[in-house]
Amino acid sequence: SKQINQALHKTYNMYNAEYNINVILKALEYLSSKTMSFNEINEVRYVFEVYEADDLEGIPNCDHIISRVLKLCGRAIAPLKLQHQLKKMREYVDVVGRLQLYEFLEIIPLTTLIKNVALTHKLEDPTSRDYQQLYKLDNFTDLFIVEDEKIRQQLQKDYQVVLSRTFDVKYSFNRKGRPKMIYDEEQLAREEDDRTKFSEIKNVLRASNMKIKLSRNSRHVQDLESPVQGPSDTTLASDGPHDPLSEGRALSASPLVSPEDMH
């Protein structure tokens, strides 16, 4: 009404009545649904004002700036999810290239508290070996990545898994033609256990094949290195020097049938 507009139009702050009404409505929506508490909304407002431009037209609609604002709020979001949300909001933002406070609050329910992000980096056992009997080494590239980037990568990985499952459930791309089962923690644990067992079996098979190849190669090398059995020295000495021409003449001169055999 007119009285509310007059009470909120550049009185408590330098924003007009429409801006303040939109912020109040969004805050009441989150408070009623228990999406955010009053202190969380107030904290987001303070951080938002830090990055807001001097013209009071909102923060730049930039992934990097929005991620930094969320970090000060103790939150993070997958880069791909943020891009999808900004693409949806592009149709109804009030100022092109900017986000107002009530528009920025729409991103908050899609975020995750940084303290709740579980990083799944695992160090290898220094005494463990692979199927080739070689010691396993840690991926030092992951060790030198900053924590913020690790959090973004983990959230990105989780969001891609959710997208793939949603696509499978929606279109039911399975061989038996039945609807996709709902994924829960117990099923995910079974799938992870099956993948681990399959990996162990595959490593055993690779090690066995490698041993067979090595045994065949060693046997072939032994055959090549063993001496070839030839005529003895005594035979060569008694026969004298070998003359192929003389042997051919002797064979041609000898009759095939002797006279005794004819009689």
For each residue, the residues with C-beta under 8 A, 3 or more apart:
1: 4 5
2: 5 6
3: 6 7
4: 1 7 8 17 21
5: 1 2 8 9 17 21
6: 2 3 9 17
7: 3 4 11 17
8: 4 5 11 12 17 20 21 24
9: 5 6 16 17 20
10: 13 14 15 16
11: 7 8
12: 8 20
13: 10 20
14: 10 56
15: 10 19 20 56
16: 9 10 19 20
17: 4 5 6 7 8 9 20 21
18: 21 22
19: 15 16 22 23 100 101 102
20: 8 9 12 13 15 16 17 23 24
21: 4 5 8 17 18 24 25
22: 18 19 25 26 100 102
23: 19 20 26 27 45 101 102 105
24: 8 20 21 27 28
25: 21 22 28 29 102
26: 22 23 29 30 102 105 106
27: 23 24 30 31 38 41 105
28: 24 25 31 32
29: 25 26 32 33 35
30: 26 27 33 35 36 41 105 108 109
31: 27 28 34 36 37 38 41
32: 28 29
33: 29 30
34: 31
35: 29 30 108 109
36: 30 31 40 41 44 108 109
37: 31 40 41
38: 27 31 41 42
39: 42 43
40: 36 37 43 44 73
41: 27 30 31 36 37 38 44 45 105
42: 38 39 45 46
43: 39 40 46 47 73
44: 36 40 41 47 48 73 101 104 105 108
45: 23 41 42 48 49 101
46: 42 43 49 50
47: 43 44 50 51 69 72 73
48: 44 45 51 52 59 69 101 104
49: 45 46 52
50: 46 47 69 72
51: 47 48 59 65 68 69
52: 48 49 56 58 59
53: 56 57 58 59 60 98
54:
55:
56: 14 15 52 53
57: 53 95 98
58: 52 53 95 98 99 100 101 103 104
59: 48 51 52 53 65 66 69 98 99 104
60: 53 65 97 98 99
61: 66 86 93 97 98 99
62: 65 66
63: 66 67 79 82 83 86
64: 67 68
65: 51 59 60 62 68 69
66: 59 61 62 63 69 70 82 86 99 104 107
67: 63 64 70 71 76 77 79 82 152
68: 51 64 65 71 72
69: 47 48 50 51 59 65 66 72 73 104
70: 66 67 73 75 76 77 107 111
71: 67 68 74 75 76 114 148
72: 47 50 68 69
73: 40 43 44 47 69 70 108 111
74: 71 113 114 115
75: 70 71 108 111 112 113 114
76: 67 70 71 111 112 114 117 148 151 152 155
77: 67 70 81 82 107 110 111 112 155
78: 81 82 152 155 156 158 159
79: 63 67 82 83 152 156
80: 83 84 156 159 160
81: 77 78 84 85 110 155 159
82: 63 66 67 77 78 79 85 86 107 110
83: 63 79 80 86 87
84: 80 81 87 88
85: 81 82 88 89 106 107 110
86: 61 63 66 82 83 89 90
87: 83 84 90
88: 84 85 91
89: 85 86 92 93 99 103 106
90: 86 87 93
91: 88
92: 89
93: 61 89 90 96 98 99 100 103
94: 98 100 103
95: 57 58 98 100
96: 93
97: 60 61
98: 53 57 58 59 60 61 93 94 95
99: 58 59 60 61 66 89 93 103 104
100: 19 22 58 93 94 95 103 104
101: 19 23 44 45 48 58 104 105
102: 19 22 23 25 26 105 106
103: 58 89 93 94 99 100 106
104: 44 48 58 59 66 69 99 100 101 107 108
105: 23 26 27 30 41 44 101 102 108
106: 26 85 89 102 103 109
107: 66 70 77 82 85 104 110 111
108: 30 35 36 44 73 75 104 105 111
109: 30 35 36 106
110: 77 81 82 85 107
111: 70 73 75 76 77 107 108
112: 75 76 77 116 117 155
113: 74 75 116 117
114: 71 74 75 76 117 151
115: 74
116: 112 113
117: 76 112 113 114 151 154 155
118: 154
119: 147 150 151 154
120: 154
121: 142 150
122:
123: 138
124: 128 136 137 138
125: 128 136
126: 135
127: 135
128: 124 125 135 136
129: 132 133 134 135 136
130: 133 134 136 203
131: 203 204 206 207 210
132: 129 206 207 210
133: 129 130 207
134: 129 130
135: 126 127 128 129
136: 124 125 128 129 130
137: 124
138: 123 124 142 143
139: 142 143
140: 143 144
141: 144 145
142: 121 138 139 145 150
143: 138 139 140
144: 140 141
145: 141 142 149 150 153
146: 149 150
147: 119 150 151
148: 71 76 151 152
149: 145 146 152 153
150: 119 121 142 145 146 147 153 154
151: 76 114 117 119 147 148 154 155
152: 67 76 78 79 148 149 155 156
153: 145 149 150 156 157
154: 117 118 119 120 150 151 157 158
155: 76 77 78 81 112 117 151 152 158 159
156: 78 79 80 152 153 159 160
157: 153 154 160 161
158: 78 154 155 161 162
159: 78 80 81 155 156 162 163
160: 80 156 157 163 164
161: 157 158 164 165
162: 158 159 165 166
163: 159 160 166 167
164: 160 161 167 168
165: 161 162 168 169 180 183
166: 162 163 169 170
167: 163 164 170 171 173
168: 164 165 171 172 173 174 180
169: 165 166 172 179 180 182
170: 166 167
171: 167 168
172: 168 169 177 178 179 180
173: 167 168
174: 168 177 178 180
175:
176:
177: 172 174
178: 172 174
179: 169 172
180: 165 168 169 172 174
181: 187
182: 169
183: 165 187 188
184: 187 188
185: 188 189
186: 189 190
187: 181 183 184 190 191
188: 183 184 185 191 192
189: 185 186 192 193
190: 186 187 193 194
191: 187 188 194 195
192: 188 189 195 196
193: 189 190 196 197
194: 190 191 197 198
195: 191 192 198 199
196: 192 193 199 200
197: 193 194 200 201
198: 194 195 201 202
199: 195 196 202 203
200: 196 197 203 204
201: 197 198 204 205
202: 198 199 205 206
203: 130 131 199 200 206 207
204: 131 200 201 207 208
205: 201 202 208 209
206: 131 132 202 203 209 210
207: 131 132 133 203 204 210 211
208: 204 205 211 212
209: 205 206 212 213
210: 131 132 206 207 213 214
211: 207 208 214 215
212: 208 209 215 216
213: 209 210 216 217
214: 210 211 217 218
215: 211 212 218 219
216: 212 213 219 220
217: 213 214 220 221
218: 214 215 221 222
219: 215 216 222 223
220: 216 217 223 224
221: 217 218 224 225
222: 218 219 225 226
223: 219 220 226
224: 220 221
225: 221 222
226: 222 223
227:
228:
229:
230:
231: 235 236
232: 235 236
233: 236 237
234: 237 238
235: 231 232 238 239
236: 231 232 233 239
237: 233 234 240
238: 234 235
239: 235 236 242
240: 237
241:
242: 239
243: 246 247
244: 247 248
245: 248 249
246: 243 249 250
247: 243 244 250 251
248: 244 245 251 252
249: 245 246 252 253
250: 246 247 253 254
251: 247 248 254
252: 248 249
253: 249 250
254: 250 251
255: 258
256:
257: 261 262
258: 255 261 262
259: 262 263
260: 263
261: 257 258
262: 257 258 259
263: 259 260
